[in-house]
Amino acid sequence: MIQDILQLQQRHEEFIKKICKTEKVYGLENQIGFATLDSANYEDENGKSMPVMCFWSDRNGARACAKDKWKSYEPSEIQLAEFIEEWCVGMYNEGLLAGTDFDENKLGNEIDALELLLEIATELQSQNKELQFKKFENLSDLEEQIREILE
């Protein structure tokens, strides 16, 4: 069990590094929308499993999960700046968790969308990368505003 948790955390850390390097994130999409599943770890205030929207650091990882209930889904590329500004903020506002690099058994790391955003910002800074945002002046502005929300 502990080894499984450590493995999921390691995959999550690799997800962060890879998406910051490539500046691309992948989801699974069909005509209805993007792939989600029920959280294995988190419940809402009513005791229901929270929804998790799943993302991958590469197209092949996403494609490998397009089976069973996700067999009608195809990998969809999202630019990292858009993922940060639109997706992470939107998931937070809609009460969705983010899932990172789920495997074929639908196991992966689940994280609050704004916490994920801050982890990405920290990694981008360590890689000395700056992204162009539409709604924020720069990475520091974005990070400052997110930290204010989380306080």
N, C-alpha and C positions, 0 to 999 in steps of 0.2 A: 504493500500500500504506500509506504513512504517513498519507495523507489519510483512508483508510478507518479506520485506528486512531484518528485524531483525531476523526472523525465519530462513531464508536462511543463514545468517551470523552465527547464533548459530549452525546450522547443520554443517556448514563448520568447525567451531572451534572443534566440537565434532569429525568430520572426522579426523582432524589433530591429536588430542589426541589418538584416537583409533588406527589409522594406526601406530603411533609411539609405542604404547603399544604392538600391535600384530605383528608388522613388516611385515604386509601384506596389499596389496591393490588389489581391484578387478575391472576388466573391463568386458565388454560384447564383446565376440568375435564370429565371424562365419568364414566360409571359405574365405570370402573376406577380413576381417580385423576386427578392433575394432569399436565399436559404436561411432558415432559422430552425432552432430546436429549443426544447425546454431545458433550463439549467439543471445540472445534476447537483449543484452546490448552493444555489441561492433561491430564496422565496421572497415574494412580495409581502406587504403587510397583511394580506388575507390568507397567507399560507400556500399560495399557488407558486409553482415553479416560475421563475422569471424567464422571459424569452431571451435567447442568445442569437445574435446575428454573427455568422461565421465568416472568417476571412483567412486567406492564405498568403504566404510570402512568394509563391510562384504558381504559375498556371498548372503545372503537373500535379501539385499537391491538391489543388482545387478539383481538377479533373478526376483524380483518384477517388474522391468522395462523391462524385456524381453517379450514385447508384442507389438502389432501394428506393426510399421515398424521394430521393433527390435525382432520380435517373433522368428526369426531363430538364434538368438544369445544365447550363453551360458556363464555363469560366468567363468572368467579366473583369476586365482590367480597370482599375481606378488609380488615377494619379495621386501621389501621396498628399500633396497640398489640398486637393479636393477631399480626400479621405479625412484629413485632420479637420478642415473647416466645416465641411458639410456633414459627413457621416458621423464622426465622433460626437460632435455637438448635437446633431439630430438624434442619435441613439440615446444620448443622455436625456434629451428633452422628452423622448417617447418611452423612457423607462426600459430600454433594451440594454443588455450586456453585450460586450464584444467577445467573440471567441476567436482564438488565434491558432493557426496551423493544426486544425483538427485532423485526426487520422481517419483511415477507412472505417474504423469502428465508432466513429463520431465521438472520439475522446480528444479533448484539447483544453487549453487554459481558458478560463472565463474571468473577465475583468470588467470593472466599471469603465465606461467609454471615456470619461474625462481622465481617469487614472492612466488609461492606455495613451491618451493624447499627451499627457505629461511625460510618460516614459519615452515616447517617440521624440518629444522636444529635447529631452536630456540626451538621447542618443544622437540626434542631429547636431547638437552643440558639440558633442565629443568628436564628431566627424567633421566639424567646422563647416557645416552645410547650412545654407539659408534658403528657404523656399519663398516663392512669390505667392502672397495671399491676396484675396479679394477683399476680405472684411477686416483684416488686421494689418497693422503697419509692418510687422516683422515677427519673428519667432518669440522674441522677448515680450512683445505686446500681447501676443496670444497667450503665452504662459502666465503672464501677470493676471490677465482677465480670468483665466481658468482657475488659478489659485484663489482668487477672490470669491468665485462661485463655491469652491469647495470648503471655504472657511466656515 
